[in-house]
Every structure is written in C-alpha cells, then in structure tokens.
C-alpha cells in the first residue's frame, strides 16, 4: 500500500511539473490579451470623455455606445487567444497522452481523431466562455459607474483596475489570477482528455481497462473529489460519483486520473 500511495502521489506531482511550461505560456498570453482589451476599450470610449463631467446626467453614454466599444475590444484578441490556447492545449495533450501511452509501451499521436475533435470543439467553447465572463464582469462594473455618475478620470481608473484584476499575479497562491485559472484549467483538461483517449483506445483494442480518481490529498480537496477518489478503481467507461468521466471536476481542479489493465480481483492472476 505504501508503494501504491507513493506512486499515486508522484502522479500528481509529475502532471503539475510536466504542464508547468505550457500553463505558464498560456497564462502569460492571456495576461497580454487582457491588457490589450483594456487599452482598446479605453481608446474606444476616450472620445466620449467630455460627456463624463461631474454633476452631469448619470448616463453620459448610452448602453449601445459602451457595449459596442466592449465588443470591439473583445474581438481584437480572439485570434491571439485562440492561437495561444491551441499551442498550450496541444502541448498538454501531447504530454498527457504521451505519459499515459508510455505506461503501456504504445505511442500517442496528436492527429488521433479524438484528439483532433477535442481541439476543434473546445477551442470554440473556450473563446465563448472567456468572452462571456469578461463581458459579464465589465458590464457590471460599467453599469455601476454610470449609475453613480462618476467622471471620466474615475471611470477610466476603475475600468483599468477591473482588467488588472484579470491578470495581476498573486504570489504564493495555487491560482494567482484569472489568466492563471484559465490556463491551469485548459491545460489540465487537455492532459486528462489525452490520457482518457489512451485508455479508451486500449479498451477498444480488446484490453480491459479501469481507472481511478486521484486528489492531491490536502485540506483544500473538495468533498466531490474525495468521493470520486474513494470510489476506487472503476470500469474505463463508467462515470465517477460526481458524474464526470475524468478530471477536472471544476475550474482549477488539481486532481488527476490513473488507468491500468484490469487485474484478477480473486488473486488467481499474475
């Protein structure tokens, strides 16, 4: 049991270390994109700054005007975010698939149909998710400022602060900022998806496979992830108690999964 526990602990650490470079590259690219969105949004609104005079109407610009400006800012970074995501996620899939395949002395190819389908589908979803969250948070802040009737200097200051919150690093935290949260989640999901592909391929080839859920084992692990781990080894196509086929269970989840060939539970096998 001690050997198994050590192996499982190593699996978590190896995943984190293997993904470090891909995750950092993606998070830095997202920070640059958020900074660009801030610059473009303020540039789009700056010609209207004379209408943000103190004691003026609390609605110096219409909802349409600032919503159009926000749409322009978000559209300006779509291509670079998608390119950075594709690079980071491709690396993460190669790492996850490669590590899983190596355990069974086979190869993993990023051109695998399931891998290619993941990249196509998740890229579009990722852009939609990121933009929806940015839009919701910025719209809330802008609406609040317009209701308060703040002048342009204060409006610009608070808008900059909102975007800085998306990208400012917070040392000594697992998730340092929104950019880091997105990158950790996207690379982690890609790693686990590729590992899952390896297991499903082996199962399809007639090799009975099973999987287990592995947490990091500290006090921050959620009850849902603990329950998944407690379930132990299950069939490769079975769902864990949370309803997930694999980690990640939520954004920033630190869990990973293990796969192995089904062994004789009665002790008659090798």
Helices and strands as residue ranges (DSSP letters): H 2-46, G 49-51, H 63-75, H 78-103, H 113-148, H 152-167, H 178-204, E 209-214, H 223-230, E 234-235, E 256-261
